[in-house]
Amino acid sequence: MLPSDRDPRTGVPAGRLADIEAVTDAALSRLDEQALLRALLERVKTVLGADTAAVLLLDRSASQLVATAASGIEEEVSQGVRIPLGAGFAGRVAASREPVILSHVDHTTVRNPLLVDRGIKSLLGVPLLVGGKVIGVLHVGSLSGQPFGQQDAELLQLAADRAALALHSIMSQDDALAAVALHRSLLPATLPKVPGLDLAARYVTGSGAVGGDWYDVFILPDGKLGIVVGDVAGSGLAAAVIMGRMRSALRAYVLEAADPGTALRMLDRKIQYFEPDAMATVLYGVYAPGTGEFTASSAGHLPPVLAAPGGQAALFPLRPDPPIGTADDPRRGSTTAFIPPGAFLCCFTDGLVERRDRSIDHGIDELAAVLDEQITAGTGRSGTAESPAEDACAAVMRALVGNAPARDDIAVLMLSRHHGSQAPR
């Protein structure tokens, strides 16, 4: 073969390189994970003269490689093969982040018995890398014992590099869609109807990535109203999953513990045991419609802002305890205060009030000012607005968010107590 028949960058025969580039380019245009993998595996088998090909993707939470697609050895996928990172053939490829060639395949050189049972005599594996991080392994095998060489490894690595970028993009899109779907499914579909009380809420995704912010509101068996606002550290699908678990667990605990501090302590113990790397701030409060009393506990979360007629809006008199997942079973207190008729109580996550160019205190002061304006304008008075809480919520978002895309998730839950509601005796 003449030197001109080889790619000047790699020394690889131009025809074989063109085959690999063609399949990866075609797969890129499909934007479908399974179609990409199927096309990739068939083409690399043809180009390298291999009998089997497989892709294993890394499950970081379990430190295992999971068989995701295969050709010629489909049982890897159907039987749910998992290989520990660093163990066996594929585990070595992922751990070393370098191509590995095996000219002898048996139980001493591979972890997966299917490779031996299938009769594979030689193997070549390369890492799937994105930004220097391993996302999986691509390997091919020969039943005849055909030896794989350095040029084969370079070709397969080229295919893996191009496929890894497309695969990572698809996986990121899938994760983002899954996070949005999960988050939307966990937010209350409708806000409960409570005598003497008006409710409104907002949730805004920050910078296009769903995070772990959430709000929840529900009527308890004794007729009181449970109110939750929380913020799980992190973003994306992982944070949304933790958020869902916290929400469900707290809903269970509030049925067992009437005191908000006790319910949050139970949540903290559960999370620290089952989700040891998770961290979140959570506010849980119970509102009594008959008296206007609000009893709340905070696990590192910002207190609500209370705005009432005849006074200035200020933070609810609540001292936050340590966030969920950060301390060894701390005692958690609860604080009770009265919400006067005509008042607003605004529960929120820090994305509403925190900006890079200003302090949280500045944002809270701005929130308080907006609520005071709503009180002065009379939107909290009975009969002057169809939904005082909705009007106040809209005013808050207009003033603190405006037209600029939110950098962080924002969750807001607004309560408006009607004028004429019964005061405590």
N, C-alpha and C positions, 0 to 999 in steps of 0.2 A: 504494500500500500504506500503511495507517495506521501511525503510529509504534508502536502497541501490537503490531503484527505483527512487530516486530523485537526481538531479544534485547537487553535494556538494557545488558549487559556489553560486547557486541561490535558492536552495530548490524547484525548479520547477520540476514537473514530467519529467523524462528523455525522455519519448516518445513524449510529447508535445514539449519539447525543440528541440528534433531531427527533428521534423516536420518543425519548424521555421528555423533551421540551414540549412536544406536541400533546402528549397526554396530560401533562400538568396544566398547560394553557387551556385545553378543552375543559378540564375539571374545574379550573378557576371560574370559567364562565357559567357553570351550572349552579354554583352556590348551594350545593346539596352535599352533606357530609358523606352519606352512603354512596351516592353516585361518584363522588370524587375518589373514594377508597376503592370501589369496585374497578373503576377504569384504571387507576394507578396499579393495582395488583395484577390485573391481566396484562398490562403493557410491560411491566418489569419482568414478569415471567417470560414473556415472548423475547424481550431484548436480551435477557441474561441466560436464556435457555433453561430456566428453572422449572421445577415441577410444583412447587408450593410457594405461597407468599402470604404474609399475614402482617397486620398492624395491631399493636397493643398500645393503648393509651394509658397515661399515668393518672391514677387516682391519688392525688396528693394527700388527701385526708387519711387514707389507709396505707400510703407508701407502697402501693402495689401497681403492677402493670396489668391492665384488663384487656383480654382479647376482644377486639371491636370489629374487625373485618378479616376474612381469610379466603383464599382461593387454593383449592387442592388439598386443603386441610381444614375444611369448614367446621369440623368438630371442635376446634379450638374455641370458636364463638358459641356454638350450640351447647357446649358443656360448661361454659362460663369460666374458662381458664383464667386464673389470677397468679401472677408471679411476683414474689416480694422483690422490692428494689434491691439490687446487688446480688441476688441469688440466681443461679442457673444462667443459661445463655442470654436470654433477653434482659434479665436483671443486670448482668455484667455490661451489656451494651449501654443501658441507661445510666448505670453508675459511673462508667468510665467516660461516657459521652464521646466514644470513639468507635469506629467500625471493629467488629470482631468476626474472624473467619475460623470456622471449625472444619477440619478435614476428617474428624472421627466423631460420630454421634452415638453416645450410649448414656446409661444412667450416671456415669461419672462426670460427664461433660454438660449435660442438660438437666434442668429441673422438671420440665414438662414431659411426662411419659408418653404423651401423644406423639411427640416428635420421633421417639424410638419406635413406637407401635406402628406408625405410618411407614416406617422403613426408610426414613431420610438418612442419607449417608454423609452429606456435607451441608453446611449452613453458612450464610453470610447475613449479618445484621448490622444496621446503622441506626443512630439516634435521630429522632425527629426533634429539631431544635428551633426555638423561637426566642430571639433576644438572649441567646446564651443559655436558656433554660430548657430542660428536657420536657417534652410533652408526651413522648411515646417512643416506640421502637418499630422499625420496618425490617422484616427479615424474609429471606428467600431460602429455599432448600432444594436439594437435588436427590432424587431416588437412585440415580446411577453412580453417585459418588463423584460426579464432575467437580473438579477443583475450582474454587473461586479465587481470583487473584486480586491484586491491588487495583487494577483498572476496573474490574467489576465493582469493587468497593467504592471507587470514585464516582462511577456512574450511578450506583444506587444512592449514594449520599447526595448527589445532585438532585435526583428525583425526590428524595426525602426532604431536602431543604425547601424546594419549591412547593411541595405538597403541604409541608408543615405550616407555611405562612397562610395558605388558603384554609387549611383545616383549623388553624387557630382563630382566624377571622370568623369562620362559620360557627365554631364552638362559642365564641364570645357573643355573637348575635343570638345564638340559641339560649345562652345563659341569661342575656339581657331580657329576651322575650319571656323566659320562664320566670325571672324575678318579677317582672311587671305583672304577669298573670297571677303569680302567687300573692303578691302584695295586694292587688285589687280584690282577690277573693277573700282576703282576711279583713279588709276594712268593712265597717258596718254598712250594709246595703242601704238601710234607712235608719234615721235617728229615732229613738223611742219618743212616744208622746207622754209627757209628764205634766200633771195638773200644776198650773201656776208657773211653768217654766218653758222657755223657748231655747232651742238648741240650733247650732250651725257648726259646720266643720269644713276644713280645707286640708288637702294633701297635695304637695307639689314636689315633683322629682327634681333633684339637684343635678345640674350639668349633664343631663341625659342618662344618668346612672341611678337606678333605684337603690336606695340604701336601707337602713334598718329602722327608720322612723315609723311610728304608727300611733294611732289613737283608737280607743275603744270606749264604748258607752253602752250600758245595759241596765235593765231593771232587775234588782235582786229579789229574792223570794219574799222579803218583808216589805216590798214596795219602794225601798230606797233606790237611788240611782248610783250605779258604779261608774267611775270615770277613770280612764287610764290614758296617759300619754307617755311614750317611751322612745328611746333612741339607742339602738344597738350599734356598737362600734364597727366600722367597716362599711362596705358597699357591695352591690351586686347580689348574685344569687345566694352566696354564703350568708351574708347578713340578713337577707330576706327569709332564709330558712330558719335561722336562729330566732328572728323576730316572731315567726309563726309559732315556734315551739314555746317561746316565752308567753305569747298571748294566750295560747291554749292552756298552758300550765297555770297562769295567773287566774284565768277564768275558773279553773277547778278549785284553786285554793281559796278564792273569795267566797265560795259556797261553804267552806269549812271554817273560815276565820272571819268574824265580823270586824275585827280591828284591822285597818289598813297596814299598820306596821307589822303585824303578825303575818299577814298574807305575803308581804314583800320578803319577810325573813324566810318563809317557806320557799318562795320562788328562788331566793338566793342560794339556799342549800341545794335545791334541785339542780340549778344551773352549774354550780361549782362542782357537783358530782358528775353530772352527765355531759356537760359542755365546759370543761375546765379552761378552755382558751377564750371563752366568750366574756364580753364585758358590755354593760348597758346601764343607762340611767333610766329610771322609771318613776313616774308619779302615779300614785293610786289614791283616789279620794272617793268618799261616800257622801252623797247629798241627800238630806232628809226633806222631802217636799213639804211636809206638814209644819216644820219649824224653821226651815231655811238654814239649818246647821250644816256645815261642810267639814268633815273630818278627813284629814289627808296625811299621807306619809310620803317622803321622797327618798329614793335611793339615788342620791347624787344629781337629781333632776332639778332644773330651775323651778321655783315656786310659781304658781299662777299669779296674774295681776288682777287685783280686785278694784273695781271702780264703782263707787256708790254715790247717790245724790247727797249733796251737802259736804263733800269731802274731796280729797285728791286721791287719784288712783295710786296704788302702791302694791308691792309684792305681798302676797298672802303671808301671814306671820308663821312661816314654817322653816325650820332649820333642817337642811338636807343631811341625811346619813350617807355612809359610803355607797358608791355605785354597786350594782349587782356584779358579782364576780371579782371583787377587788380586796375583800377583807375576810377574815376568818370568823364567820357567823356573828357579826356585830349585833348588838341590841338595836332595835329600830323603834322609834317613837312615832306617835301620831298627834296631830294638833287639830283642835276643833275651833272654828270661828263661825260667826253669823254672817250670812249674806243678806243684806237688807233688801226689801222690795225696791224694784227699779234699778238694781245693781247689775253689773256685768262681771263675770268671772272668765278670764281668758287663760286657758291652758295651752302650752305651746312647746315646741322643740327649739333648740338654739339656732337652727337655721333661719328662724324668723328675725332674730335680733342681733346675730353675730355677723360682722363683716370684717374683711381684712384691714380696711382703712378706718375702723372705729371700734371702740370697746363694746362689750356686751352691755355695760351699764348705760351707754348712750342709746343703744337699741331699746332697752327696757324703758328708759325715760320717754322715748318717742312713742312706744306702744301705750304707755300710761297716758300720754297727752292725747292720743287719738281716742282712747276710751273716755277720757274726761270730756272731749268735744262731743262724743255721742250722748253722754249724759246731759250736757248743756243743751244740745239740740233737741232733747226730749224724745229720742227714739226709744228710750226705755220705758216711757209712760204708756199705760194701757190705752189702746185705741189710736195712737199716733203713728203706728207703723204696723204693717202686716206681719213682719218678722224682725223684731229688734235685734235678735242675735245675728240674723243673716246680714242686716244692714251694718252692724258693727264689725262683723267678720270681713265684709267687703271693704269697709273703710280701712281696716288694719292692713289687709293685703295691698290695697292701693297705695297706702302711705309708706309701708316698710318694704314692699317688694317692687311695686311699680312695673315698668316695662323691662327691667333688666332680668335676664335668666337667673334663676336661683343657683348659687354655687353649691349649696348643700340642701338636703331634703328639708322640707318644711311641713310640719303637722300642726294644725290649730284646731282647738275645740272651744267654742264660745257658748257660755251659758248666760241667759238673761232672765232674771227673776221678775215676774210681773208685778206692777203696782197693785196694791190691795191684797197681796199674799199675806197669809197669816204670820204674825211675828211670834217669837217664843214667849210663853207666859212666865 
